Amino acid sequence: MAVEVSVSSAGPEKPTLVSRPSVINEQQAKALAELKELCEKDKVYWPASEIEGHPAEGHNDDRNLLRFLVARSYDPQAAYKQYSASAAWRRKVALVQTYDNTEIQMFEHSELTGLIKQPQWTGRRDRMGTPVMVYVLSEIRPEDLFQIAKEDPELSNIFLPAEYVTNFTQRLCNRVQNNGIIINKSVSIVDFSNVGLRKFWNLRSLLQTASSMATAHYPETVERIFVVGAPYFFPTVWNIVTRWFDPATTKKVFVLSASEATKKLTEFIAPENLPKRFGGLLDWTFPMRPVPDAETKKLIGSLAEEWIEGPIRYLSKPEGDFLVAVGSQDGQLRRETLARIPQDSSTLKGQPSEPAPTT
């Protein structure tokens, strides 16, 4: 049974341009320049993957810097403090190397870690082109998460899915969109159906830690969160959860009752891109692999028909953009180019991607 919860309502709001990090005035441009200067002065760099072609010490991408600036209301000193701490954390836990080298089966299927229970990309996008993620909480096994916390106190493995979304899913959708709108966030549908109070209560401390870390290290990566199937105890849960996030994040959460869920979701997501579970037409169930739409299929070629398991990187190079499968299998590192995406928009006009060489 779902319950009406007056947390945040989608109300009459209509789809609008993605609230992307951006510089729209001289003051914001000055803040970005100051943040970049602070990073250069103290030699603070975002850790880079060895396959990206950046210097070994890392790099500072404007789009990434802007995430932190927006999160800190364009205060360069505050943004620098958060950005430098996050860069240091990434180095400490070797997050980039872990993502690039993780065992594929561990990333996808491990019963030990339960990583298959990560939020899944449906392969579809909302009306503005933002990737639609689905997370079904009833699929979480508390014992899996506790095992992760025991073996990985820094919880770096829990954030491999977030790396997948920011390094691949969002960047691919940004390229598919191709109409001047920058896509660097995600829309999430979180299904609370069949989740008991005991499960949530048992996980509360671990979820709080993970939530706080996500706020610190992945700012401005979420456009909206739709909560569906909220159980009777959700108001109590929400009062606890709101303490874990800043107000800007909680404003992005829309709690939908059973009677309004489909109507509200289809305001933001076309029926053909909304899974049947939520009243749409898409034949996709959690945790299926993505089912790309026609535009994405044209862009990624054969990958759309035979999805590749494990971590993937979207790389931009002078000669074009590439999808590269990383990770490892049977002790051997995987560095396989899955698709080369031309720099122009010809792929969106029906022409297939170029054949993908193997590196």
C-alpha positions in Angstrom: 0.0 0.0 0.0 1.3 3.4 -1.0 0.7 6.6 1.0 0.4 10.2 0.0 3.4 12.0 1.3 3.7 15.8 1.1 7.4 15.9 0.6 7.8 17.4 -2.8 5.2 17.4 -5.5 5.7 17.2 -9.2 2.5 19.3 -9.3 1.8 21.1 -12.5 5.5 21.4 -13.3 6.3 20.7 -17.0 9.6 19.4 -18.4 12.1 22.2 -18.7 15.7 22.5 -19.8 18.0 20.4 -17.7 19.3 22.5 -14.8 22.8 21.9 -15.8 26.0 23.4 -14.3 26.7 26.5 -16.4 28.3 29.9 -16.5 25.7 32.5 -17.5 27.1 35.7 -16.2 30.4 37.5 -15.5 30.3 36.8 -11.8 30.0 33.1 -12.4 32.7 33.1 -15.0 35.0 34.9 -12.5 34.2 32.3 -9.9 35.2 29.5 -12.3 38.4 31.2 -13.2 39.2 31.7 -9.5 38.5 28.0 -8.8 40.8 27.0 -11.6 43.5 29.3 -10.3 43.3 27.9 -6.8 43.6 24.3 -8.2 46.7 25.3 -10.3 48.3 27.2 -7.4 48.0 24.2 -5.1 48.5 21.6 -7.9 45.2 20.0 -7.2 44.1 17.7 -10.1 41.3 15.3 -10.6 42.7 11.8 -10.9 42.6 10.6 -14.5 42.4 7.1 -16.1 45.5 6.0 -17.8 43.5 5.3 -21.0 42.2 8.9 -21.2 45.5 10.4 -22.4 45.7 13.0 -19.7 49.0 13.7 -17.7 49.7 11.2 -14.9 49.0 13.8 -12.2 45.4 14.2 -13.6 43.5 17.2 -15.0 40.7 19.7 -14.2 37.8 19.6 -16.5 35.6 22.7 -16.6 32.4 20.7 -16.5 33.5 18.8 -13.4 34.6 22.0 -11.7 31.2 23.5 -12.4 29.5 20.7 -10.6 31.2 21.7 -7.4 30.8 25.4 -8.0 27.0 25.0 -8.5 26.8 22.8 -5.4 28.5 25.6 -3.4 26.5 28.5 -4.9 29.5 29.7 -7.0 31.6 30.3 -3.9 35.1 29.4 -5.3 36.7 28.9 -1.9 34.0 26.6 -0.7 34.0 24.7 -4.0 37.7 24.4 -3.9 37.6 22.9 -0.4 35.0 20.3 -1.5 36.7 19.6 -4.9 40.2 19.1 -3.4 38.9 16.9 -0.7 37.0 14.8 -3.2 40.1 14.5 -5.5 42.2 13.4 -2.5 39.6 10.8 -1.5 39.6 9.4 -5.1 43.4 9.0 -4.9 43.3 7.5 -1.4 40.8 4.7 -2.4 42.3 4.4 -6.0 38.8 4.8 -7.4 39.9 5.4 -11.0 42.1 2.3 -11.0 39.5 0.2 -9.3 36.9 1.1 -12.0 39.3 0.5 -14.8 40.6 -2.8 -13.5 37.7 -4.4 -11.6 36.8 -7.9 -12.4 33.8 -7.9 -14.8 31.9 -10.6 -13.0 32.4 -8.9 -9.7 31.1 -5.7 -11.2 28.0 -7.3 -12.6 27.0 -10.5 -10.8 28.8 -11.1 -7.5 26.6 -12.6 -4.9 29.2 -11.4 -2.4 28.9 -7.7 -3.1 25.4 -7.6 -4.6 26.6 -5.0 -7.2 23.9 -6.3 -9.6 21.6 -4.5 -7.3 23.0 -1.1 -8.4 20.7 1.4 -10.1 20.2 0.4 -13.7 20.0 2.4 -16.8 16.9 1.5 -18.8 18.6 2.5 -22.0 16.1 5.4 -22.3 15.9 9.1 -21.6 13.4 11.5 -20.3 11.8 14.2 -22.4 14.9 16.4 -22.2 17.4 13.6 -22.9 18.5 12.8 -19.4 19.2 9.1 -18.7 16.5 7.3 -16.7 17.8 5.1 -13.9 15.7 2.6 -11.9 16.5 1.3 -8.4 14.3 -1.3 -6.8 15.0 -1.3 -3.0 13.4 -4.7 -2.4 16.3 -6.3 -4.3 18.8 -5.1 -1.8 20.2 -7.7 0.6 21.4 -6.1 3.8 24.0 -8.8 4.3 25.6 -7.9 1.0 26.0 -4.3 1.9 27.3 -5.1 5.3 29.9 -7.4 3.7 31.0 -4.6 1.5 31.4 -2.2 4.4 33.4 -4.9 6.3 35.8 -5.5 3.5 35.8 -2.0 2.1 35.5 0.6 4.9 35.9 3.5 2.5 32.9 2.1 0.5 34.7 2.8 -2.7 33.2 -0.2 -4.4 29.7 1.1 -3.7 30.5 4.0 -5.9 31.5 2.0 -9.0 27.9 2.4 -10.3 28.2 6.1 -9.9 31.4 6.1 -11.9 29.6 4.1 -14.6 26.9 6.7 -14.8 29.1 9.7 -14.8 31.9 8.3 -17.0 29.6 6.5 -19.5 25.8 6.8 -19.3 25.5 10.6 -18.9 28.2 11.3 -21.5 26.7 9.0 -24.0 23.2 10.6 -23.5 24.8 14.0 -23.9 26.2 12.9 -27.3 22.9 11.4 -28.3 21.0 14.6 -27.4 23.2 16.7 -29.7 20.9 19.8 -29.7 22.9 22.2 -27.5 21.5 21.0 -24.2 24.3 19.7 -21.9 23.3 16.4 -20.3 25.4 15.6 -17.2 22.8 14.5 -14.7 20.4 11.5 -14.3 16.8 11.0 -13.4 16.2 8.2 -10.9 13.0 6.2 -10.2 13.4 4.6 -6.7 10.8 1.9 -6.1 10.0 1.4 -2.4 7.4 -1.4 -3.0 7.6 -4.4 -0.7 10.3 -2.8 1.5 9.7 -3.4 5.2 10.6 -1.0 8.0 13.0 -3.6 9.5 15.2 -3.7 6.4 15.4 0.1 6.2 16.2 0.3 9.9 18.9 -2.3 9.7 20.5 -0.3 6.9 20.1 3.2 8.1 23.6 3.8 9.4 25.2 2.4 6.2 22.9 4.3 4.0 23.5 7.5 5.9 27.3 7.1 5.4 26.9 6.3 1.7 24.4 9.2 1.2 26.8 11.7 2.9 29.7 10.5 0.7 27.6 10.8 -2.4 26.7 14.3 -1.6 30.4 15.1 -1.0 31.9 13.4 -4.0 29.1 13.4 -6.7 27.5 16.9 -6.4 25.0 18.0 -9.1 24.8 14.6 -10.8 21.1 14.1 -10.1 18.3 16.0 -11.9 15.3 14.4 -10.2 14.5 11.5 -8.0 11.0 10.0 -8.2 10.0 7.8 -5.2 7.2 5.3 -6.0 5.5 2.6 -4.0 6.1 4.5 -0.7 5.1 2.3 2.2 3.0 3.4 5.2 6.1 4.2 7.3 7.7 6.4 4.6 6.9 9.8 6.3 9.0 8.6 9.3 11.7 7.4 7.0 11.7 10.7 5.1 12.2 12.7 8.3 15.4 10.7 8.8 16.6 10.8 5.3 16.3 14.5 4.9 19.0 14.9 7.6 21.5 13.2 5.3 21.2 15.6 2.4 21.4 19.3 1.9 18.2 21.2 1.1 19.1 21.5 -2.6 19.1 17.7 -3.0 15.8 17.1 -1.1 14.1 19.6 -3.4 14.8 17.3 -6.3 12.8 14.4 -4.7 9.2 13.8 -5.8 7.3 11.3 -3.8 4.4 9.9 -5.8 1.4 8.0 -4.5 0.2 5.0 -6.4 -2.7 7.0 -7.8 -0.6 9.7 -9.3 2.7 7.9 -10.2 2.0 7.1 -13.9 0.5 10.5 -14.6 3.4 12.4 -13.1 6.1 10.2 -14.5 4.8 10.5 -18.0 4.9 14.3 -17.7 8.7 13.9 -17.6 9.2 10.6 -19.4 7.4 9.6 -22.6 5.3 6.4 -22.2 7.5 4.5 -24.7 10.5 5.2 -22.5 8.9 4.4 -19.1 9.0 0.8 -17.9 5.7 -1.1 -17.7 6.2 -1.5 -14.0 5.5 2.2 -13.6 2.6 2.4 -16.1 4.6 3.0 -19.3 5.0 0.9 -22.5 8.7 -0.1 -22.2 9.2 -3.8 -21.9 12.1 -3.5 -19.4 12.3 -4.9 -15.9 14.9 -4.4 -13.2 17.8 -5.3 -13.4 17.8 -5.9 -17.2 20.5 -4.6 -19.4 19.7 -1.3 -21.2 17.2 -1.3 -24.1 18.5 1.7 -26.1 16.1 3.8 -28.1 16.4 4.3 -31.9 18.6 7.4 -31.7 21.1 5.7 -29.3 21.2 2.6 -31.5 22.2 4.6 -34.5 25.0 6.0 -32.4 26.5 2.9 -30.8 25.9 0.3 -33.5 26.2 -3.3 -32.6 26.6 -2.5 -28.9 22.9 -1.9 -28.8 22.1 -5.5 -29.8 24.7 -7.2 -27.7 25.3 -5.2 -24.5 28.8 -5.5 -23.0 29.0 -6.3 -19.3 31.3 -4.5 -16.9 32.6 -1.0 -16.7 32.7 1.2 -19.9 34.4 4.6 -20.5 33.3 7.3 -22.9 36.5 8.9 -24.2 36.7 12.1 -26.3 39.8 12.5 -28.5 40.7 14.8 -31.4 39.8 12.1 -33.9 36.4 11.4 -32.4 34.6 9.9 -29.4 35.1 6.3 -28.4 33.3 3.8 -26.1 35.9 1.6 -24.4 35.2 -1.4 -22.3 37.5 -1.6 -19.3 37.8 -3.9 -16.3 39.5 -7.3 -16.2 38.6 -10.9 -16.9 40.5 -13.9 -15.7 43.4 -11.7 -14.6 43.7 -9.9 -18.0 43.0 -6.2 -18.3 40.3 -5.4 -20.9 40.8 -2.4 -23.1 38.4 -3.0 -26.0 37.1 -0.2 -28.2 33.3 -0.9 -28.7 32.4 1.9 -31.0 33.9 5.0 -32.6 31.4 7.9 -32.7 32.1 10.5 -35.4 32.4 14.1 -34.4 29.6 15.3 -36.6 25.9 14.4 -36.3 25.8 12.0 -39.3 25.0 9.1 -37.0 21.8 10.8 -35.9 20.6 10.9 -39.5 20.6 7.1 -39.9 24.2 6.3 -40.7 25.7 3.6 -38.5 28.8 4.1 -36.3 32.1 3.2 -37.8 33.3 -0.4 -37.2 34.9 -0.7 -33.8 38.6 -1.9 -33.8 39.8 -3.9 -30.9 42.7 -2.4 -28.9 
